[in-house]
Amino acid sequence: MRGNLHCIGLDLTEMSPIALLLAIAAMAAMFVFFSRAASRWAQLALRIILAVGVAAGLVLFVFPILRGKPEEHIVELQNGAFKILVRSQEFGRSGIRNVDVCVAEASSRSFPTSRAQCFFHGFDFSGLSVAWRSQRDIEVSFRSGYLTQFENTTSVLPTRSSVPEGFHTAVRDGESETLIDSGKAIPRLDVEF
């Protein structure tokens, strides 16, 4: 899950609890190390820094719990044995919509949790469009938005197979002109939020 504080460059929910505890432990160690400072003003400054650090750590730890469940919309576009899933999430009526695009088996009933299946992440897109160019080629286009993660390839491990199925992905900035390929219509999904 991703946070919704991209406006200030933070993605708080990606921080693991272990990393958070290590950060707090580092601040405590710094406090103990520098607590032997000679002047009272230095000790006071260190205590203020530690208090602010602990408060920030607690906020970072509690934030994912307090933000609640996101408003979520999932649309899909099937092509044979596989489908493309586009999920948009808005946390706490923030006005920021996080978007993930993944590939899954057509019979799958849930959104993929494997990073290998997801190839596109960003937020606040307009004019987002997803198309199957062929059985193994996917095209994503958008007019505006913030793309934060993109992979050129993605794969799905079918349930009755030990060999993953690979897909090639492409991103176009702007309107896609890919409407017809070899004389047949391309399955296409225009996503509006």
C-alpha positions as CSV (number, residue, x, y, z in Angstrom):
1,M,0.0,0.0,0.0
2,R,1.2,3.4,-0.7
3,G,0.7,6.7,1.2
4,N,-0.9,9.8,0.0
5,L,1.6,12.5,1.0
6,H,3.3,12.8,-2.4
7,C,2.7,16.5,-2.4
8,I,5.6,16.9,0.1
9,G,7.6,14.0,-1.3
10,L,6.9,11.5,1.4
11,D,5.5,8.0,1.1
12,L,5.2,7.2,4.8
13,T,3.5,3.9,4.6
14,E,6.4,2.3,2.7
15,M,8.5,2.6,5.9
16,S,8.5,-0.8,7.6
17,P,8.0,-1.1,11.4
18,I,11.5,-2.5,11.8
19,A,13.1,0.5,10.0
20,L,11.0,2.8,12.2
21,L,12.1,1.1,15.4
22,L,15.8,1.2,14.2
23,A,15.4,5.0,13.6
24,I,14.0,5.5,17.1
25,A,16.8,3.3,18.6
26,A,19.4,5.4,16.7
27,M,17.9,8.6,18.1
28,A,17.9,7.1,21.6
29,A,21.6,6.1,21.2
30,M,22.4,9.6,20.0
31,F,20.8,11.0,23.1
32,V,22.7,8.7,25.4
33,F,26.0,9.4,23.7
34,F,25.5,13.2,23.7
35,S,23.8,13.4,27.1
36,R,27.3,13.8,28.7
37,A,27.4,17.3,27.0
38,A,29.1,19.8,29.3
39,S,26.6,22.6,29.0
40,R,23.0,22.6,30.2
41,W,21.9,24.3,27.0
42,A,23.4,21.5,24.9
43,Q,21.6,18.9,27.0
44,L,18.3,20.8,26.6
45,A,18.8,21.1,22.8
46,L,19.4,17.3,22.6
47,R,16.3,16.5,24.7
48,I,14.2,18.7,22.4
49,I,15.6,17.0,19.3
50,L,14.9,13.6,20.9
51,A,11.4,14.5,21.9
52,V,10.6,15.8,18.3
53,G,12.1,12.6,16.9
54,V,10.1,10.3,19.1
55,A,6.9,12.2,18.4
56,A,7.6,12.1,14.6
57,G,8.3,8.3,14.9
58,L,5.1,7.7,16.7
59,V,3.2,9.7,14.1
60,L,4.9,7.6,11.3
61,F,4.0,4.4,13.2
62,V,0.4,5.3,13.9
63,F,-0.4,7.0,10.5
64,P,-1.0,3.8,8.5
65,I,-3.4,2.6,11.2
66,L,-5.4,5.8,11.5
67,R,-5.9,6.6,7.8
68,G,-8.5,3.9,7.5
69,K,-9.6,1.9,4.5
70,P,-9.3,3.6,1.1
71,E,-12.1,4.3,-1.4
72,E,-11.2,1.8,-4.1
73,H,-12.3,1.2,-7.7
74,I,-11.0,-1.7,-9.8
75,V,-11.7,-2.1,-13.6
76,E,-10.5,-4.9,-15.8
77,L,-9.8,-5.6,-19.4
78,Q,-9.7,-9.3,-20.4
79,N,-7.8,-10.7,-23.4
80,G,-7.9,-14.5,-23.6
81,A,-6.5,-16.2,-20.5
82,F,-5.3,-13.0,-18.9
83,K,-6.6,-9.6,-17.9
84,I,-5.3,-6.2,-17.0
85,L,-6.5,-4.7,-13.7
86,V,-6.5,-1.0,-13.0
87,R,-7.0,0.0,-9.4
88,S,-7.5,3.5,-8.1
89,Q,-7.4,4.3,-4.4
90,E,-8.2,7.5,-2.5
91,F,-7.3,7.7,1.2
92,G,-9.4,9.8,3.5
93,R,-11.0,12.0,0.8
94,S,-7.5,13.5,0.1
95,G,-8.3,14.2,-3.5
96,I,-5.2,12.2,-4.5
97,R,-5.9,9.0,-6.5
98,N,-3.2,6.4,-6.4
99,V,-3.3,4.1,-9.5
100,D,-1.8,0.6,-10.0
101,V,-2.0,-1.4,-13.2
102,C,-1.3,-5.1,-13.0
103,V,-1.8,-8.3,-15.1
104,A,-3.5,-11.4,-13.7
105,E,-5.2,-14.6,-14.8
106,A,-8.7,-14.1,-16.2
107,S,-10.0,-16.4,-13.5
108,S,-8.4,-14.4,-10.6
109,R,-10.9,-12.7,-8.3
110,S,-8.6,-10.5,-6.3
111,F,-6.1,-7.7,-7.1
112,P,-2.5,-9.1,-7.4
113,T,-0.2,-8.7,-4.5
114,S,2.9,-9.8,-6.3
115,R,5.2,-7.0,-7.5
116,A,6.1,-9.1,-10.5
117,Q,2.5,-8.7,-11.8
118,C,2.2,-5.0,-11.4
119,F,4.1,-2.7,-13.8
120,F,2.6,0.8,-13.4
121,H,2.1,3.0,-10.4
122,G,1.4,6.7,-10.1
123,F,-1.3,9.2,-9.0
124,D,-3.7,11.8,-10.3
125,F,-3.9,10.7,-13.9
126,S,-6.3,12.1,-16.5
127,G,-6.9,10.5,-19.8
128,L,-5.6,7.1,-18.6
129,S,-6.0,4.4,-21.2
130,V,-4.9,0.8,-21.2
131,A,-4.9,-1.4,-24.3
132,W,-3.9,-4.9,-25.4
133,R,-1.7,-4.5,-28.5
134,S,-1.4,-8.3,-28.8
135,Q,-1.6,-11.4,-26.6
136,R,1.6,-10.4,-24.8
137,D,2.0,-6.6,-25.5
138,I,0.3,-4.0,-23.3
139,E,0.1,-0.2,-23.9
140,V,-0.7,2.4,-21.2
141,S,-1.2,6.1,-22.2
142,F,-2.2,9.2,-20.3
143,R,-2.5,12.9,-20.9
144,S,-1.3,14.0,-17.4
145,G,-0.4,12.6,-14.1
146,Y,2.6,11.5,-12.0
147,L,4.2,8.2,-12.9
148,T,6.3,7.0,-9.9
149,Q,7.0,3.4,-10.9
150,F,7.1,1.6,-14.3
151,E,8.5,-1.8,-15.4
152,N,9.0,-2.7,-19.1
153,T,8.1,-6.3,-18.4
154,T,5.8,-8.1,-16.1
155,S,5.0,-11.7,-15.5
156,V,2.2,-13.9,-14.2
157,L,2.6,-17.5,-12.9
158,P,-0.5,-19.4,-14.0
159,T,-2.1,-21.7,-11.4
160,R,-1.5,-24.9,-13.3
161,S,2.0,-24.1,-14.6
162,S,5.5,-23.8,-13.2
163,V,6.5,-21.5,-16.1
164,P,5.6,-17.7,-15.8
165,E,3.9,-16.0,-18.7
166,G,5.8,-12.8,-19.7
167,F,4.3,-9.5,-21.0
168,H,5.9,-6.5,-22.6
169,T,4.6,-3.1,-21.5
170,A,4.9,0.3,-23.0
171,V,3.9,3.8,-21.8
172,R,2.9,6.7,-24.0
173,D,2.6,10.2,-22.7
174,G,-0.4,11.6,-24.4
175,E,-3.3,10.1,-26.4
176,S,-2.6,6.7,-27.8
177,E,-3.1,6.3,-31.5
178,T,-3.1,2.5,-31.3
179,L,-6.7,1.7,-32.2
180,I,-6.2,-0.9,-34.9
181,D,-3.5,-3.6,-35.2
182,S,-3.4,-5.8,-38.3
183,G,-7.0,-5.0,-39.2
184,K,-8.6,-6.2,-35.9
185,A,-9.9,-4.1,-33.1
186,I,-7.7,-3.9,-30.0
187,P,-9.3,-4.5,-26.5
188,R,-9.0,-1.1,-24.9
189,L,-10.1,0.5,-21.6
190,D,-10.4,4.2,-21.0
191,V,-10.3,4.9,-17.2
192,E,-12.1,7.9,-15.7
193,F,-11.9,8.7,-12.0
